[in-house]
Amino acid sequence: TEGSAAIIKFAEMKRHVVFILVLCSVVMALVACQSRFAYDHYRSVSIEGWNRTDTLDFIVGRIPSGNYDMSVGFRATSEYPYKELGFDITCSVYATGRNKPDRAPKAKTIHKRVKCSVFNDNGQLAGRGGISTDDFIYSVGDLSVSSGDSVVVCIAHGMNQDIMPGITQVGLQLEKK
């Protein structure tokens, strides 16, 4: 009977340990899924180079009302020929919140031109180093969104050269403040 009691206690303890492990896993999964970004998406550009006429459209859709920090990101290689990269950004906020912005009345349109450093004074890529590219992220300003609003952001390069080599991806981030 002493052996049976020990087996029962061991089984109960094992059940408690399994319960605690499952509980910890669920809590970690929930915490890991929380992102501070309402939108974080990158689009690839042509390997031959980013053409000035290739505007990248980011259809964000509806996001919760509030104030956001809008940032543009890009990935560049050492083949990029200039010290800076200019962006022409158009952000349209549609008041109805429908995901079909072509039918929704525009609430507001924001145009921005942004210059971002690509190389430092020593000729080194100034971004966060990766294996074959450096990552860059630059804040381009605040965005205020009301309940039900839908957002579309269009990004093109604003450089004089038509085809811009060395840029592999361009992205958009909206971080809730």
N, C-alpha and C positions, 0 to 999 in steps of 0.2 A: 504494500500500500504506500510506503514511502516513495518507492520508485514511480508509482502512478501519480502521486501528488507533484513530484518534481517534473514529470512529463507534462502535466496539465499547466503548471506555472510557466514552463518553458514555452508552451504553445501560446499562452496568453501574452507573454512578453514578446514573442515573435509577431503576434498579431498587432500589438501596440507599435512595434518598430516599423512594420510594414505600413501601418496607418500614418505614422509620422512622416515616413519617406514619401508616401503618396501626397500628403498634404503639402510638404515642402516643394515637391515637383509642381503641383498645381499653382502655388503661390509664385514660384519662380517663372512659370510660363506666363502668368498674368502680368507680372512686372516686366518681363522681357518684351511683351507685345505693345507696351506703352511707348509711343513715339512722340517726340515734341513737335514733329513736323505734320502739318495737315496735308502737305503735298511735297513729295521728293522724287523727282523723276528725271532721268537723263535720256537724251536721244542721240543716236550715232549720226555722224556726218560722213560724206563720201570719203573713201580712202585717198582719192586723188586730190582732195581739198574741199573746203567748205565754200561753195559758190555764193556770191552776194545775193543771188536771186532765190536761194534755198532758205526760205524763212521756216523756222521750226515753230510749229504750233503746239502749245501745251494746253489741252482742254482739261482744265482742273475740275470743272463741274461745280456742284454745290459743296460748300464747306461751311462749318458752323460760323455763326456771326461772331465778330470780334476784330481785333487788330492783329495784323500779321507783319512780320519782317520778311520782305521779299528779297531773295538772293538768287543770283545767277552763278552757276558753276560751270567749269569746263575742264577738260583734260587735254593737255598739250604735250607734244614731243619736242625734242631739240631741233626738229625740222622747221619749227615756226620761225619766220624770218624777222620779226620785229620785237621790240622791247615791250610794247603794249598791245592790247587787243581791245578794239572798240565794239560795243554792242549797241544796236538800236532795238529798244524794247517797247512794245505796245501792250498795255494791260487793259482789257475791257471787262467791266463788271456789269452784268445784266441783272436787272431788278427782279424779273419774274422768277428766277431760280430754275427755269426749265433747262434741260440739257441740250436744247436745240437753240443755240444763241442766234442763229440766222432769223428766227421768228420772234425773238424776244427783244423788247425795246432796251436800248443801252441806258444804263444809269449814269455811267461815266467811263471815260477813256483817258488813260494816263500814258504819255509818251516820255521816254527817258533815253538819254544817250549816256553811256557809261564807258569809261576807260579803265582797263584793268592791267596791272603790271604782270608781265610774263617772265621777264629776265631781270635779275638784279644787276647792280653796277659791275659785278665781276663776270658777267656773261653766263651765269648759272641760272637754270630754271628756278623761279622763286616760289613755286608751289610746294605742296606736301608730296614728297617723292614716292613714286610707285616703282614698279618693275620696268615698264616701258614708257610711262607717262607721268607727268606731275599733275596733281589735282589742285584746282583753284576754286575758291568760293568768295564772292564779293556781295555785300549787301547793297541793294539798289534803292531801298527806301521802304516806307511803311505802306501798308494796304489795309483799308478799313472795309469790312464786308458786313452787310446787314443780313438779317434772317431771310433765307430763301434765295439769296444772290447766287449767281453762277459766274465763274471766272474763266477767262481765256487769255493766255499770254502768248504773244508772238515775238520771237527773237531772231534777229538777223545780224550778221557782222557788219560793222560800220567802217570798214577799212576801204582805202582807195583801190587796192588790188582786188580784182574780181574773184579770183580763186585763192583761198587762204589755206596753204598747206600746214600740216603740223597740229591741227585741231582734230581730235578724234571724237569727242562727245561734248554736248552742251546740255546743261540741266537747269531746272528751276526748283527752288525750295521755298515753301511758305511755312514759317515757324510762328506758332501762336505766341503772342506776348503775354 
